[in-house]
Amino acid sequence: MATRKKSAAPNRSFKVSDQIQRDLSELIARELKDPRVGMVTLQSVEVTPDYAHAKVYFSLLVGDPEQTEMALNQAAGFLRNGLFKRLHIHTVPTLHFHFDRTTERAADMNALIAKAVASRGPEEG
């Protein structure tokens, strides 16, 4: 019976993270009026096992990453309150927003690869 609980816990944690991500996306788009927050896309949410904290990773289509991160972290209490009204869990985690540089790094890597390919002579191709 103990093994059954252990296997169910990660699944529940994934569901909670997924629901937080969907609800936060909606809250940020519809209710957050801070001009520093540009076009934000939430990439992932990592919730601690005790549901006390959640790391929320975001990317930006338009806007300044540092200003947006600061604005989101300042609005974390407001957004958490919005989650309280939507989520049906005992503990709504404290939110910590982090800019996700994965897409930025991927674009840099693609540029480096393109440059390396372009620098190869036709005889090497």
Order of alpha helices (4+ residues) and beta strands (2+ residues): alpha-beta-beta-alpha-alpha-beta-alpha
